[in-house]
């Protein structure tokens, strides 16, 4: 598990926890996050559309996977299983970068670095 803080657009902030679940028969990543506004207040309870994308680089690059979820947010917290709708068939033998787009807002400005524990991570940033 990995804690990640993401700096985002003025209207949303995401702090997330990623849990990796990867076997021959199951290939998804469970992602839990806290959504707050620019003042640090938890988003209102409700169902929100959130698009998750994996990219091959921290900035720019190609989108190698994407998935849209209707996410149930309670007290600002949500959990989503990435890869259940669009199978994650990436080898995860390298670093990928997760981006998040909340509702119709622009994609968050910082991507989250993802890799499986035990894999060598390139020296960067």
N, C-alpha and C positions, 0 to 999 in steps of 0.2 A: 504494500500500500504506500501511496505517495501523496503528501499534502502539496497543493499548488496554489499560489496566489496569482491572480491575473489582474492586470491593470487594464481598465476598459474605458468605453465611452462615458461621458459625464452622467448618463442616466442609469447605468447598471454596473454592478460589481459582482464578480464571481470568485468564490473561494471553493476549491474542489478537492475531493478525495477520490482517487482512482484505484479500483481493485481489479486485478487481472484474473480472468477465468479462461483458461486455454487448455483444451484437451483435444483428442482426435475427433470426438463427437460434438463438442461444444466449443464454439469460438466466439465469445463475446466479452466485452469489458463493462463492468458495472461502475458507473460514475455517479458520485453523490456530490452535491454542491449546495452552496448557500448563495441566494440571489439577494442583493441589497441595492438600494438606490445610492445616489452620490453622497447622501448624508449618513450612510451606514445603516439605514433602517431596512429591516427585512421586507421583501416584496409582499404584497397582499396575497392571501390564500386564493387559489384559483388554478385554472388550467391555462397553460401558456404553450405556444408553439416555439420550439427551440430546434434549430438546425445545428447538427454536429458534423464537422468535416475533418478528415485527416489529410495532411499535406506532406510533401517530401522535403520541405525546407521551412525554416523559421519565418522567413519573409518571402513573398512571391511563390515561385515554384508551382508544381502541379497538385491539384486535388486528386488524391488516390482513392478516396472513399467519402461518402456523405450519407446522412440519414436525418430525416425529419421526425420529431417526436412531439406529441401532445403530452406535456408534463404537468403532473399534479403537484403544485407547490403548496406546502403547509409550513407556516412560520418561516417562510423564506427558503426552506430546505426542499430539495427534490432528489430523487434517485432515478437513474435511467440505465437500462441495459443496452449498451451500444452493440450493434451487430445482430440484433434479433430480427430486424426488418430487412436490412441489407447486410448479408453475411460478410463478416470481416475475414477475408481470405488473404490478408497480408502476412508475410513470413515473420514479421517483427524481429528480423535479424539485424535491424538498423533502427535508428531513431526516426520517429514520425512526430508530427506536430498537430495537436488538436486545436481547432478553432470552433468558436461558439457564436451563433447568431440568435439573438432573442427577439421573438416576434418579428416586426418589420424594421427593427433597428439595424444599423450597419454591423457587419461582423466585428466582433471585439478586436481591439487593436493588437493584443498580444496573444500569441499562440502558446499552448502548453506542450512542453517536450514530453514525449512518451517513449518508453522502451521497456523491455522486460528485464527484470533483475537478473543479473548473471551475464547479460550481454555486454560486450564492450561498447562503451559510449565514446564517440569521438570528442576530442577536446575542442570546445567551441564556446563562444561568447564569454 
